[in-house]
Amino acid sequence: MIQIKIQPLIGVVIDDTVTVDFGMSKEELISLLGTPSSQFENECYYENLELRFELDSDNRIEFIESYKGPNLEFTEIDLYEINPFRTESDELVNILDANNIGETDDSEAPYGYYFLESSIGVYRESTEEEALEVIEEMKENGHL
């Protein structure tokens, strides 16, 4: 597994050897990681890293996303010494909030939280409770 360490407000470190920083140019990104698996006007996708790099109007990195999480095949994510995709949701929000040291936008809770000072956002389509309800309904209807 490829290890990806998220460094809030700085960038990411890949396998302790390659550092990709916010503000880096598209050309610098490509010189470090090679040609993207796919690219669009302002996005570079690296399928093998399961990362998406979004570029600003000057073609500089302004956003990095682990776009397949939590269904990662090739990578292991580290953020504040935890894997955010293997951490219980309430615990994750508490860890992110403690490291944010500032304002948190929880206007989309319990689905989305945005930690403004550390520039980290987390989003999920459903809660654990909703998933359990669906499972129970499926059992009741004989689908499980």
C-alpha angles and dihedrals in degrees: 000000000000112000116224118188115196113215107192114231090004110061136246136309117213118208090336089285111075123053121195112190133197109257092034113136124248089246091054090048091052092046089055102039104020127234113341118250087237135354138193131186096294104003136082119194122199105193094188090056095037087227133132120202116201117203130209126227090280091054092252125136111263102157136030123193134185088216100184097049129162089020097061119162104175107023142061115208124215121192119165088346094302134094102242091204092056097044122096108257099242091048091049092052090049092050093047092046092049091052094044096071093195145038122352121198106216096161089122095046132176089025103041137024126181119197100203101190094051094035094232125140130186126191136178131182096220140012127240089253092055091049091051090050091053091049091051091049090050090051091049090051093048096248095122 
